[in-house]
Structure formats: C-alpha cells, structure tokens
Amino acid sequence: MFTETELREAMQHSAARADDLIAAEQPPSAPSRPSQAVDLYVPIDLVPEAGRERRRWLPLAAAAVVVAVAGGGLFLAAKPAHHSPTSPQKGVAAAAGRPSSAAVAAPRTAITITNLVTIPGTNDYTLTTGTETLNAPAGFGGTQVMALPAGGFDPAKALTDPHPVTVNGTNGYAGKALIYLIDPNDPGQASKAGRPRNTLAWRAGDGSWLVLQNIMADGDGFVDVPVATLIHEASQLKVQASPAPLRSGYRARWLPAGLTLTSALASVGHPALSLTLTAGRKSIDIQLSTVATNVVPLGGAGTASKHIPGYWISVIGTGYDRATAQRVLDGLDLSRLHGPQSGWWTFDQAVNG
Amino acid sequence: MKFETYVTQSRRRLLRYAVVLTNDPELAQDVVQEVLLRAGQRWHKIGRLDEPHAYVRRMLTNEVVSWHRKWGRVEARPAPDLDRAIHDPTDVVDRRETILRELSRLPARQRAAIVLRYFEDLTDAQIAEVFGCRAATVRIHIHRAMKTLRVDTTAAALQVIR
C-alpha cells in the first residue's frame, strides 16, 4: 500500500526528467533567417510503421519549422532526431524522386468555407466550415463576432437563460455562454476552460446569426461585459451581409488529389492569408506571411518555403512528403500578389487554379 | 499574451506534465512540440482566453489520451534511473519506481486524472473541464486508479463523501 504523499513525490521525481531534457537542449546556432526564432518540429508523416509506432520528427537542420517571433529568441526544441537509422526517412527519400503520379490530374478541390458577412474595419477573418470569426474593429475593445449560417445556430441551446433583446431594431437574444462553445469547429470544445459570460446573438440581413462576446481577460480573469454594452457595440458594427467573397493573393495551380478547403485566415485589403486543405488526417497548409509571426518552414520532408520581396511563403504538408509540399509551393501563382485586391482570386479560383 | 511569452513561461511546466503523463520523455517532447505547434497556429484565439494554459494543457491531455487510444497499449520507455537493478536498501526508490510503473500501466484517462489531481493539483471540477465530463465521472476515474495503484484512499474517500 502506498500513500498519497508517495504518489506525489514519485510524480515530482518523474517530472524532473523534463528538466534534464531542457538542460540538454542547445540554443540554435546562427539562424539563417529572422534572428529571433522558435524552432518546432513537424511530423514527417502520420503513417505508422512496424514496431514501436510513434510520430517521427526530422532533424533540426532538415525539417525544423521556424516560428519567427517578434522578440525573445526563444528556443523550443533542439532535440536530436531519434528516428531509427534503419527506418528510411520517407520524405527525404521521396524528395529525390517525383511526386506521386496519382495526383497529376487532380480532381476539383472542394470548398466548405465562405464569408457570411463583412465588417468594414475588420481585417482578421477566420473561416472554418460553417463559421466565420471576426475580431471587431479597433475601438470595440476585445469583442469578437462570430457569424454562423441561418440554420447553424440555436440560441436556445447555445445560450444559458436566453432572453430577447433588440439590436438596431433586429430581434436577438442575450444570455451566458462559454467562449467559443458555439463554435462547432473548436476541437474537443477545449475552450470550456473559463466561465460563461454575457453573449449576444442577433441576425444579419440575410438571416445569418451574429454572436458577440467579449473575449479579453485582465489580470483577474475574464471581463464579463454587461449586456447593455454588448448591445451598444453590436449596434455600432456596420455588418454587411452577403458580401463580396474574400480573396486570395495567390492561387495554387497544383494540389494533391482529394483535398477540401476547410479553413482560411483572411484579411480585407491585405494578402496575409493562410489556407488549410484537408483530406482525412492529412493536410496542406499554405501560409503567406508579411511579419515574423507565422510558421515558416525551413525545408525538409513535408515542408517547403521561399521568400519573395515582402513575403514568406510556406507549405506544410502534414502526412505528405517534402516533394509534394515543394510541388505545391512551386505551383503557386504569385503574379497578382503585389497588385490590387480586385485582381486577386476567389477561394474557388485559389484552389482550383 | 503573446505566443512566445506563453512558451517562455509555460513550456517547462508543460513538459514536466507531459513527462509524468506519458512516463516517456521522448514521447512527451514530441507531444509538447505538436501541441505547441497547433497552439501557435491558433494563438490568435487561444491567446485571448481567460486561461490560455488551461486550454493548452487540455490540448496536451487530449493528445496523449487519443494517442494511446489510437496506438493501443504502448510500452513506455522508462528512464535509465527507473530501470536500474541496484537494490535500494532504504526501499524508497524501489517504491517510487513501482508506483510510477503502475501509474504508466493505468488506462490513459485514469492516469491523466491522477496526474491532474496529484501533480497539477486540479480540483474534480477543473479536471472535469479538461475531460469535458462531469465531476462525478472524474471521481470514478480517480477512485478506480487509486485502487489499482494500491494507494491509501482513506483521505480521498472522505473527500468524496464531503
């Protein structure tokens, strides 16, 4: 029989091994790109091999993913690769060859996202299947607006004790909700951490639901903005329903077969854009960055990147080899990137170029 | 909070938690890397939460639980100091190794519940938030795990009754 004290002490002893790992890490030497960098490993692929099955990671020099940061010079991982020397590095091996011929004649890429509304002054749009999240324009504090299709939201289920309110002459509801709980794409409803806060829901002109919450926290925890304040802020938002589609500053002329465009980070009037295409557990992320805050792969299996004036462009292929990522990157049409937004491509054109 | 600030402040804490949770330092390192990579990509949302660390810890916990669910029973690779055969005359080290070995053999969710309770010092309600279940379910996980581990549950039992 053990005691609870022994259990606690044993776990503390076990945790000390983490300190050994950190102590064994070496700081990155002479980074070739933004001097402040955080190195993360990305999985070569998700396909299990015989024997002990676990994800494998490429060596730092070959496949590190650099998350360039504004400051700090953080060092996340300098762990040497521990994949078996007897197991070939599929991605590296494949990089010397040709991409799979099965994807030469790629079928049309499906799209499950669209922007339901536009709010002038808002440049940060997160589109996922069935939802659109917008950070409210400057001057609206820390409120965030989520747009959901007419049939994609039920205030009676999403809000606790909903009661009717009026927003700019439109009927709506106010109640309590956990942040992002209304987001069907929140993986595992992980944001249940936290307490329910005042939430406002009302309809846009085309019937889409708009949900407004304060998402900022202060030192003492979340700030629960009064419903009256939320209504006031909502009435100030110039929501445009059924807007012109958001556009991409680049288009992909080649993609592996079977992908669906499931997520995008987009801006109005700015080409900073991230597209995520998925096929089961595989995914292709195309990321365009103008500032040093995005994931920028240095190269290696599953990743490819390049720098053009003003932008870092990266392709991260989870479950795909380096050759595939490189082919996607090489196929990107960037000819309109520096031109006016009116000349950019719709999402459909961007992934079916 | 900026992502790099969070990583600076919390990576060691996450790694310690992951090592205890997995009993496999290399796996722990992998999982922490992956979770931080995903968290970084979603930081525009996570960074605005009341408790970003609670969110990331939940991501980490779910990753480990789902990892074991996907790959089945994977034998952890204990650290060398847990594998040595030198007899410990004081019995302290032997007992510690035994309890850690038993801990690593628990079902993933029971193990996570134990680690969250006795290493992260979370309440039943907080663990329930991590798992997305009721606090009563957490108590069942912990009760079963403590029986398996043969830990004196007198105090824990009293706490449940309270």
Interface residues (C-beta under 8 A of the other chain):
Chain A: M1 F2 T3 E4 E6 L7 R8 E9 A10 M11 Q12 H13 S14 A15 A16 R17 A18 D19 D20 L21 I22 V38 L40 Y41 V42 P43 P48 R52 E53 R54 R55 W57 V65 V67 V69 A70 G71 G72 L74 L76 A77 K79 H82 D124 T126 T133 N135 G142 Q144 I179 Y180 P187 G188 Q189 A190 S191 K192 A193 G194 R195 I215 M216 A217 G221 F222 L265 D285 T293 V295
Chain B: K2 F3 E4 T5 V7 T8 R11 R12 L15 R16 Y17 A18 V19 V20 N23 P25 E26 L27 A28 Q29 D30 Q33 E34 L36 L37 G40 Q41 H44 K45 R48 L49 D50 E51 A54 Y55 R58 M59 N62 W71 V74 A79 R95 R96 I99 L100 L103 I114 V115 Y118 F119 E129 V130 G132 L149 R150 V151 D152 A155 A156
